[in-house]
Amino acid sequence: MEYLKNVIPSQLVAERGANLVVINPGSANIKVGLANQDAPFVIAHCIARRTTGANLPPRKNVVDQMLNSQVTTAQHVERERAYDTIASLMKIPSLNEEVSNSYSRKMARLDGSNLPTSKKEPTLTWADVFETKSDSFLPTETSLKNDISDFNKVAKHKETTYDGECKYKEFIFGEEALRISPCEPYCLRRPIRRGHFNVSSYYPAQQVLEDLRAIWEWILTAKLDIPSSQRTLYSAILVVPETFDNRGTKIKELLSIVLGDLRLGVAVVLQEALATVFGNGLSTACVVNIGAQVTSVICVEDGVVLPATGITLSFGGEDISRCLLWTQRHHQTWPPIRTDAISKPIDMLMLNRLKESYCRIKEGEIDAVVVVHSYEEGMPAGVHKTRLTALNVPPMGLFYPKLLVPEVYPPPPRTWFLDYEDMLEDTLGMEYARRPDGSDLYLGFSGGLPMWESYPVFSNKLLQKEESLGLAEAITKSILSTAGRIDLQRKLFCSIQLAGGTSLTSGIIAAMEDRVLHAIPPNEAIDTVEVLQSRNISSYVSWKGGVIFGLLDYSRDAWIHREDWIRGGLYIGSNRKYRDSYYIQAQPMCYMNS
């Protein structure tokens, strides 16, 4: 403690941060970085594998549970009603009203001089799916200008990729995988979807784990430049979302990847909500994490997560982007192009950028002149100038989820928190390979870790799934679930902490304070609501909290060593502080209760 009182922060980061990897896996993106970095790498959490057509169902180039969804007539009606409700609040015309209505027009327009530039809104390009043993045969830029026939020869050479030096990449990761043309022989896979492993009839559990291993291996090698031979010298902090199941099945598998496949020397699990309060130097807060696909609400008191307050909402930033597209098509402001945010991931990238640049929560009509791009198979991006309207409506879907349409966020197979049963069936009876060092490391969802076999399965859900709650009602319900503790409730209502990329939406803080205040029942003695300003960039504040935890936790009593994990897990009765914990999530947190 004396050392911590006197050490300079930069010195502490330099001493301990260079060998500390912080991993914050999300559904759409994963945040990874060394603790001595100012910010993490934010990487699309996906992989594209080259296919031959034999191992996939016909015409399915994106593995995703959402592709089988359909919108019902009732959902269309509910969506239009939600739009009209929001329009009334925002003081803009409803769907059926003419532009020349009696509403006061408070226009916030962007004229031609403020059109997005190539620096601010770069045009997305199709990914290069070819790799070369040597670039020497490729013509230079000068030779291309002087001899266009050389370019044609190279293009023709790329078409015959089996015998020449130029061939298809076997794997493509991150955003590049999202920019692959649908006509290329690749299948895009997202291992985590809506906060859970993306297991389906097309995507078995073993393939989900294999894809996670491949993505994380690529990140350590290509982004962090950590060779496999040196990884035992590194420690890892796994910052996991609250949506993971309460038995720790998913977390167990992630630890097997980190300690087994990636060969990192020691690891610890940290809950995302707790990491968020660490990242902002708090001890008590209601943490609201608005991610790309899932929004979670949970309370933390004095550095301890309160499981009974947890609520998950199955929508996020990507749903706002889809709603932006629906709104513009309804108003006929979207160009007549084929934009498909579900089956063409590159279109979702474009919509996300438009949402981040122009959507805001503010009264009055919010229009913007923008450049929209169309992406047709094998063709360069088309450019379309248009004026988008009602840009303040889509982000209000956080408070009125009917606007986002439930079909775009269906639940995973079976029940929300017992989906590990599907995965147990997938791997039951399978044989597992041995490690090079001769030890057994079981990577499936059953067997191999004796400590888990005797643990009971609890029927209570640590995180409630709410289908119809808006964000304001979810926050209110979460805080008020601490019944009989009025002082804590008042403190939590004044300590709402936002996290996640969507929390950067302009105007969201004022809107949330107002709507949460109105959502509190009149019989409750609460009259103040405050959303705290984040001390770190809220889109990666939970990652930053993992950094702080790793730098300051000198005892490391709760950390799991690779040798212990490979020998068969952590056994009950060991001398670890967390020996009596039933939940693996609680193991690294148990020291906080002592």
Secondary structure, DSSP 8 states (H G I E B T S, - for coil): -HHHHHS-HHHHHHHHSTTEEEEEE-SSEEEEEETTSSS-EEEE--EEEE--SSSS-TT--EE-GGGG----HHHHHHHHHHHHHHHHHHT---TTS-SSSSS--------GGG---TTTS--------EEES-STTS--HHHHHH-HHHHHHHHHHHH-TTTSSEEE-SEEEHHHHHT--TTSSEEEE-SEETTEE--BTTB-HHHHHHHHHHHHHHIIIIIS---GGGGGG-EEEEEE-TTS-TT-HHHHHHHIIIIIIS--SEEEEEEHHHHHHHHTT-SSEEEEEE-SS-EEEEEEETTEEEEEEEEEES--HHHHHHHHHHHHHHTT-S-SS---TTT-HHHHHHHHHHHHHH-B--SS---EEEEEEE--TTS--EEEEEEE--TTSGGGGGT-GGGG-GGGS---SS-SS-THHHHHHHHTT----B-TTS-B---SSSSS-HHHHTS----S-SEEEESS--HHHHHHHHHHTSTT-HHHHHHHHT-EEEESGGGGSBTHHHHHHHHHHHHS-TTS------EE--SS-GGGHHHHHHHHHHHH--S-TT-EEHHHHHTTS--TTSSSTTTT-SSTTTGGGGGGG-
